[in-house]
Amino acid sequence: MILAAARRRFLEDGYHTVTMRSIADEAEVDLALLSYYFGSKKGLFGAALALSANPAELAAQLLSEGDLDTFPERALRRLITAWDAPESGDALAAMLRNAAQDDSVAALVKEALEGEIVSRLADVLGGRHASERAAACTAVLAGLIFTRYLLGLEPISSMDREELIRLFSPQLRLAMGMPTRRSSRHS
């Protein structure tokens, strides 16, 4: 009942407009119950869309731990681990397939990405063109997700995690406006 109300509210009103209180009211439960079980609006959003690996929560964790210099490698490692795991990857893929077919789901995913991932990364990056650099970083990650997990494009889809990190971390660094590292491996 709570998740159905949350899903309906998010799809109808969008991520930023919906409040935990409005969901609690619609589900006829105490607001404290939502906070207890889901922790935050991000947690409730992930549960409502059946995401065992919530991208907004993963991004928040990544941005709060470690320094910015290691962010590209940590982000890729966490993203690949989440998408490779059947229990989380299948739900994430289903969410993206739904977004491709349903404009309201697409708008919701876009709004959550902009508000919870791009804007937070931009705040951490700071400086000139931070929003553009954060969005470019998100685009690199989305490109990896699309080619590996939705299209199954070879050889990307069969590469191991460390090879993907080696190939994609320089692109993330460039997108973020960071200097690239010299690789000890040559192609």
Summary of the structure (lengths in Angstrom):
residues: 187
radius of gyration: 17.4
end to end distance: 53.7
largest distance: 60.1
contacts: 546
relative contact order: 0.11
helix: 76%
strand: 0%
